[in-house]
């Protein structure tokens, strides 16, 4: 194979696939990129055995072929290459020359025949979703991650469902770690072509990689077939193998109760929680929220470090509520809420708090209280 590529055509995708090729698997070849010539350009394939990317990019083809080359080293070479045009030439015994007249690298490749096969998915019904809004949905839900050694599908994965009843058409993502739950909705037009289907569980790791490729405008195509979630944008296709398992029934928990509705300045509340979480540690994660007449007092106590407290004026009436929460959960949720005003729905010290943005029904977070 002998090709010439332009640095700006390939640099960004090489950067984005590092999350895939840098993930440890049982096969060393997953650290490589499979590059093959096709028509008037090249095809790049990367995989971590769970998530795979295939993209098509322009190139000048002098001779056809395919190579498997270390993705990290190729990216570092391209990123810092001093010229726009880069020649890639496989010489012999899988040695690959990269460079031009003034600079040259000799990199040893691997056998492209050992590269894992890419699933071939045909006759799939795609539907369109706005790229920016899909990225926002992912960012709002994948912030919830379980313990690295947790093997449960509903902890490692995100529940994806299509709602196609008489009242609405929508796409929904739901994520939980057992202590909190986030729901992000994407409302479709009434006449949108949204195929019905069962809910699925998509690995959060794979969706993190998807978010890197989503653009700032336009739409992407989504399809679900057999045990795969497929997303297609321009010249790139990402395929994620689904997780097997059941997702907890969650609909009842996101229903607002008859408790207190507290509205507060999102930015001020966020900074208050960040200050009160300074004394948190692995053994002392919780802070105490004390809601009284027109006031919120947050106190943090850590026997190993010390204690702190801070007041905030709020609109609150009725019987006082004292409840402990992990401030990290509130901080992460408030960081992805876009409204200037955050709304808390809180009942007592035993039931969860619902947190959302004012006048925004596209996202809600449910946070369970702690026992201290």
PEWOZI-V31309 format. One record per residue. RES is the residue in one small letter. PHI is phi in degrees with one decimal (999 if undefined). PSI is psi in radians with two decimals (NA if undefined). OMEGA is omega in whole degrees, -180 to 180 (none if undefined). Layout:
{{RES PHI PSI OMEGA} {RES PHI PSI OMEGA}}
This chain:
{{x 999 2.38 176} {x -142.7 2.04 -176} {x -138.4 2.83 172} {x -127.4 2.22 180} {x -119.2 2.78 174} {x -97.2 2.36 -177} {x -52.4 -0.80 -176} {x -70.8 -0.30 178} {x -79.4 -0.36 -169} {x -123.8 -0.32 -173} {x -61.9 -0.80 -176} {x -64.4 -0.75 -179} {x -68.0 -0.61 177} {x -64.0 -0.63 177} {x -66.2 -0.74 -174} {x -72.2 -0.47 -177} {x -83.0 -0.03 -178} {x -63.0 -0.51 177} {x -65.8 -0.53 178} {x -80.8 -0.91 -174} {x -75.3 -0.29 179} {x -89.7 -0.05 -178} {x -85.6 2.33 -176} {x -72.3 2.30 175} {x -134.0 -3.08 178} {x -81.2 -0.11 -178} {x -118.6 2.13 180} {x -63.7 -0.47 -176} {x -68.5 -0.29 177} {x -71.1 -0.13 173} {x -83.1 -0.05 -179} {x -105.0 2.89 170} {x -105.3 2.36 173} {x -91.6 2.06 180} {x -115.3 2.20 179} {x -136.8 2.63 179} {x -82.3 2.52 180} {x -154.7 2.13 -180} {x 52.6 -2.08 -178} {x -103.0 0.38 -179} {x -155.2 -2.75 -180} {x -127.9 2.74 174} {x -114.4 2.29 176} {x -110.0 2.37 177} {x -130.6 2.30 175} {x -134.0 2.58 -180} {x -155.4 2.63 169} {x -115.2 0.33 -179} {x 78.5 -0.22 176} {x -111.0 -0.69 -180} {x -125.1 2.36 180} {x -130.4 2.48 176} {x -117.7 2.39 171} {x -130.4 2.21 -179} {x -136.4 2.65 -179} {x -118.2 2.28 -172} {x -138.8 2.66 -177} {x -70.6 2.60 177} {x -165.1 2.75 173} {x -94.9 2.12 -175} {x -101.0 2.07 174} {x -96.3 -0.66 174} {x -148.7 2.52 -174} {x -82.7 2.91 178} {x 153.8 -2.96 176} {x -152.6 2.61 -178} {x -138.2 2.76 171} {x -122.0 2.00 -173} {x -128.6 2.55 -179} {x -54.6 2.10 -173} {x -67.5 -0.67 -178} {x -67.1 -0.79 -179} {x -68.6 -0.67 178} {x -62.6 -0.74 179} {x -62.3 -0.79 -178} {x -63.5 -0.65 177} {x -65.4 -0.87 -178} {x -65.1 -0.74 -178} {x -57.0 -0.74 -174} {x -102.7 0.16 -178} {x -67.4 2.35 -172} {x -81.1 -0.11 -178} {x -124.9 2.83 -177} {x -75.8 -0.68 -177} {x -95.9 2.35 -177} {x -128.8 2.23 179} {x -96.7 2.33 176} {x -120.8 2.14 -173} {x -137.9 2.08 173} {x -83.4 2.16 -176} {x -96.4 -1.33 179} {x -154.3 2.72 179} {x 51.9 0.65 178} {x 65.8 0.27 172} {x -79.3 2.42 -175} {x -124.5 2.23 176} {x -95.8 2.31 178} {x -128.4 2.21 178} {x 158.0 -2.64 174} {x -153.6 -2.69 -175} {x -66.1 -0.47 -173} {x -106.9 -0.27 -178} {x -144.4 2.45 -176} {x -149.5 2.39 174} {x -116.1 2.54 171} {x -116.8 1.96 -177} {x -119.3 2.36 177} {x -85.3 2.29 179} {x -97.2 -3.03 175} {x -119.4 2.98 -178} {x -71.7 2.02 -179} {x -63.0 -0.39 178} {x -68.3 -0.32 179} {x -85.6 -0.12 -177} {x -69.3 2.37 -178} {x -57.6 2.50 179} {x -67.2 2.47 175} {x -86.4 2.29 179} {x -58.5 2.33 177} {x -100.7 1.86 -174} {x -110.5 2.12 -177} {x -121.5 2.85 178} {x 51.9 0.98 -179} {x -109.2 2.40 178} {x -88.5 1.94 178} {x -92.1 2.65 169} {x -135.1 2.69 -173} {x -96.5 2.50 176} {x -137.4 2.45 178} {x -61.2 2.28 -174} {x -61.6 -0.79 -178} {x -64.6 -0.75 -178} {x -70.6 -0.60 176} {x -65.1 -0.74 179} {x -61.4 -0.70 179} {x -64.5 -0.70 178} {x -60.8 -0.77 180} {x -62.9 -0.82 -178} {x -62.3 -0.58 -178} {x -77.3 -0.32 -176} {x -110.3 -0.59 -179} {x -75.5 -0.10 174} {x -62.3 -0.37 178} {x -88.4 2.00 179} {x -130.5 2.51 179} {x -88.3 -3.05 177} {x -64.3 2.50 -177} {x -57.3 -0.51 -177} {x -94.8 0.12 179} {x -78.0 2.15 -176} {x -98.1 -0.02 -176} {x -70.2 2.33 -176} {x -61.0 -0.70 -176} {x -74.6 -0.20 174} {x -92.7 -0.75 179} {x -76.2 -0.38 -174} {x -114.1 2.99 179} {x -119.4 2.32 -178} {x -81.3 2.22 -178} {x -121.2 2.16 -180} {x -139.2 2.72 176} {x -110.6 2.24 -179} {x -104.6 2.04 -175} {x -133.4 0.90 178} {x -91.3 -3.05 -176} {x -67.7 -0.44 -175} {x -87.2 -0.55 -176} {x -157.3 2.81 168} {x -122.6 2.20 -176} {x -155.6 2.73 171} {x -109.5 2.39 -176} {x -132.4 2.45 173} {x -120.4 2.37 -179} {x -132.4 2.34 -178} {x -135.2 2.53 179} {x -149.5 2.72 171} {x -124.9 0.20 -179} {x 96.1 -0.43 179} {x -108.2 -0.24 179} {x -156.3 2.92 -178} {x -149.9 2.39 177} {x -124.1 2.45 -180} {x -127.6 2.18 177} {x -120.5 2.31 -177} {x -116.5 2.56 173} {x -127.1 1.88 -178} {x -80.4 2.21 179} {x -96.1 2.81 174} {x -64.8 2.66 -178} {x -58.9 -0.60 -178} {x -95.7 0.23 -179} {x -65.8 2.52 179} {x -85.5 1.50 -178} {x -113.0 1.79 -178} {x -66.5 2.43 178} {x -73.7 2.83 179} {x 172.3 2.86 179} {x -69.6 2.71 174} {x -67.3 2.63 -178} {x -129.9 2.83 177} {x -115.3 2.05 -177} {x -105.6 2.31 178} {x -57.3 2.33 180} {x -64.2 -0.59 179} {x -59.4 -0.74 180} {x -65.7 -0.70 179} {x -68.4 -0.54 174} {x -60.4 -0.69 178} {x -69.7 -0.67 178} {x -58.3 -0.77 -177} {x -58.4 -0.54 -180} {x -66.4 -0.48 -175} {x -94.8 -0.17 -176} {x -75.3 2.32 -176} {x -84.4 -3.13 -178} {x -94.6 0.06 177} {x -158.4 2.91 177} {x 83.7 -3.05 -177} {x -120.5 2.76 173} {x -119.0 2.78 178} {x -106.2 2.34 -179} {x -119.0 2.40 176} {x -141.0 2.63 179} {x -129.6 2.15 -178} {x -146.6 2.24 180} {x 55.7 -2.09 -177} {x -109.6 0.56 -177} {x -131.7 2.53 171} {x -108.4 2.18 -173} {x -120.6 2.33 176} {x -131.0 2.31 -173} {x -128.0 2.28 -180} {x -143.1 2.10 -179} {x 51.4 -2.02 -175} {x -98.3 0.15 -174} {x -120.4 2.45 177} {x -129.3 2.30 177} {x -117.4 2.27 -180} {x -120.2 2.21 -179} {x -119.8 2.27 177} {x -77.3 2.26 -176} {x -74.0 2.76 175} {x -92.1 2.59 177} {x -99.4 2.35 179} {x 153.1 -3.13 180} {x -111.0 2.46 176} {x -97.6 2.43 -178} {x -59.2 2.59 173} {x -67.8 2.15 -171} {x -121.3 -0.21 -170} {x -59.3 -0.67 -178} {x -66.6 -0.54 -174} {x -75.9 -0.33 -180} {x -94.0 0.09 176} {x -82.1 2.22 -179} {x -69.9 2.33 180} {x -87.9 -2.93 -178} {x -94.6 0.47 -177} {x -83.2 -2.74 -179} {x -82.9 2.40 173} {x -106.7 1.97 -175} {x -114.0 2.11 176} {x -104.2 2.36 -178} {x -146.9 2.72 177} {x -63.0 2.08 -174} {x -59.8 -0.82 -176} {x -65.9 -0.74 180} {x -66.9 -0.71 179} {x -64.5 -0.72 180} {x -61.5 -0.81 -179} {x -67.4 -0.61 177} {x -60.7 -0.79 -179} {x -67.7 -0.63 177} {x -63.2 -0.71 178} {x -66.3 -0.70 -178} {x -75.9 -0.26 179} {x -90.3 -0.05 -179} {x -59.2 -0.61 -177} {x -88.2 0.01 -180} {x -69.6 2.66 176} {x -145.7 -3.14 -179} {x -60.6 -0.62 -178} {x -89.9 -0.34 -178} {x -131.7 1.46 -174} {x -93.8 -0.39 -169} {x -88.8 2.66 169} {x -126.7 2.74 -176} {x -102.6 2.19 174} {x -95.9 2.18 178} {x -120.1 1.82 180} {x -92.4 2.07 176} {x -131.4 -3.06 -176} {x -51.6 1.90 177} {x 55.3 0.52 -178} {x -152.1 2.49 172} {x -122.4 2.11 176} {x -110.7 2.17 176} {x -112.0 2.24 180} {x -124.7 2.49 178} {x -126.8 2.39 -180} {x -137.8 2.22 178} {x -135.8 1.89 -177} {x -55.8 -0.42 -179} {x -83.4 -0.30 -175} {x -125.3 -0.92 -177} {x 156.1 -2.69 -179} {x -145.9 2.83 -180} {x -152.0 2.83 176} {x -155.6 2.70 180} {x -155.2 2.48 179} {x -105.3 2.65 172} {x -142.1 2.36 177} {x -77.7 2.27 179} {x -139.0 2.89 173} {x -88.7 1.84 -178} {x -145.5 2.25 178} {x -131.4 2.81 176} {x 96.2 -2.85 -176} {x -66.5 2.37 -177} {x -67.1 2.73 180} {x -132.0 2.23 174} {x -119.9 2.12 -173} {x -149.9 2.55 180} {x -103.2 2.43 177} {x -136.8 2.80 169} {x -82.6 1.99 -175} {x -63.7 -0.44 179} {x -57.5 -0.67 -179} {x -64.5 -0.71 178} {x -68.6 -0.72 -179} {x -61.3 -0.80 -179} {x -66.1 -0.66 179} {x -69.2 -0.82 -179} {x -62.5 -0.47 -179} {x -71.7 -0.36 -180} {x -109.8 0.00 172} {x -81.3 2.33 -176} {x -97.5 -0.29 -180} {x -69.5 2.61 177} {x -70.8 -0.43 -179} {x -113.0 2.25 175} {x -98.1 2.52 -178} {x -121.1 2.16 177} {x -106.8 2.33 172} {x -113.6 1.89 -173} {x -129.1 2.39 -177} {x -107.6 -1.03 -179} {x -157.4 -2.92 -175} {x -85.4 0.06 -178} {x -111.9 -0.48 -176} {x -101.3 2.74 -173} {x -69.0 2.76 174} {x -98.4 2.34 175} {x -100.5 2.30 -175} {x -128.4 2.27 -179} {x -154.5 3.03 175} {x -87.6 2.61 -180} {x -63.8 2.29 178} {x 59.4 0.55 177} {x -132.6 1.82 -178} {x -95.8 0.23 -178} {x -90.1 -0.12 -177} {x -154.4 2.35 176} {x -146.7 2.49 179} {x -121.1 2.42 180} {x -115.4 2.14 -175} {x -121.6 2.15 -179} {x -80.9 2.52 177} {x -71.8 2.83 180} {x -108.3 2.76 172} {x -101.0 2.18 179} {x -122.9 NA none}}
